[in-house]
Amino acid sequence: MLFAGLGFYVVYLLIGLLVAISVHECSHALVAYALGDPTAKNKGRLSLNPFAHLHPLGTLSILLLGLGWGKPVPVDATRLRPGPKIGMALVALGGPVANFVTAAILAIPLRLHLIPFMPQRMGGFIVSYGELVSWVVWLNIAMAIFNLIPLTPLDGSRLLSVLLPDRWFAVLARYERYGLVLVLLLVVMERFAQTGILTRLLFPPIEFVWWKFVNLTPPFPWR
């Protein structure tokens, strides 16, 4: 239930991000469990409950910057059946794939015009189910594509490591903490310095996938 006006876009954004983050992190845990590592499952991360995945700094970033992240899913790479290198790449791939699948499924009723966009009053609130679902679809696509950037600790770095020699795999793992600082710096610069780096990098593929899935003009001010 969402207020009309600017406030409901904020709530749509928060709901969409919570759904996207929960799907993403739960899928990492699910793939790790399927490959033989129960670490994430034992820590309660095999769940779609967003509170199981919220990261304090990532949540603050959502509120301040409109972009955030969840707690890293704990994985014991030595227990993954394909081995650490391939196993971690598969675990990493699980997150973006789950986001794409979620977006594709939720896009079906939008594409078939089965969800109304006309705001409806429910008690003291106004809600547009079409806009809400659109935000969830858009942000799942955005979450998937953002995480495919080949910078640690994003999932793209794990996929890139498959193509690199083993010695570089160890180096990437050692410097993950610094990669997070770089990614956060890019987000902050995008938000406050208007660098446009992430916009130019991410929006073309996000829009391409959106049109393939939904084939509708987005009903929200996404730029």
Steps between C-alpha positions, in 0.01 A plus 500: 500500500669814377442871529432700187757758387877481529474279809364202314795492262731477800297211642486326161878537478555356849265207441661424163851510646405278795349243263800513265756472781313214671466301177863566413656401833268203560596364159870520585427294811285254304766435236771460766280248684426312177875478433573351841563793735235542775674799664250760381203273575625441853523875554140559392583650161299248297196725541303765311453696822674834427602538865724195458698682232507870593845651545519810728708708256317359199164589654620853578617528140151401381344776708755769404605406146219280370743213445619246753603146566444212738734317732747281313388138503755290692640226278768242577650470153693184594172313546358583157496187285634653176793644696552854636547681170211355299285462810528865601424607142182290502398639840560852369299433184203381706419851623469680165323202340240500779444873454451456125259211556300697758480797265394280208221332700363827641523661156244257356188661656638844413559400138148351481343807664361292787602744774331842522716814503211721606556601865247344733396624842527251784394660825717808543757386244537514124673215319577423135570129473631542147760754609598293803558187291683710239743621766559144620568383143725798420704467820547125461639565152717781636624283788600222260684727257670707772634183661645383168753786508839322531612681817543331836287424695235502226404171339660597171843473660434134582397433143807683372724291728402186309681644199810599698795286615467348847751741655276794404201326662684510834596865449141603428377323813762677713403849383120469509466744791663776293276424206197580715646845574550561128144394415357718778713792378360459149145505639564809715665684209207408276251632755669818616758593234277401205785317329261294288741205494254244633212650304684464169617151593180355645198665343538376141497129601232558767274671248570232239395220738199700623366539147561132422316391817222758529472688170343799679626850568601508867232695693749656743771769480794262468746763374 
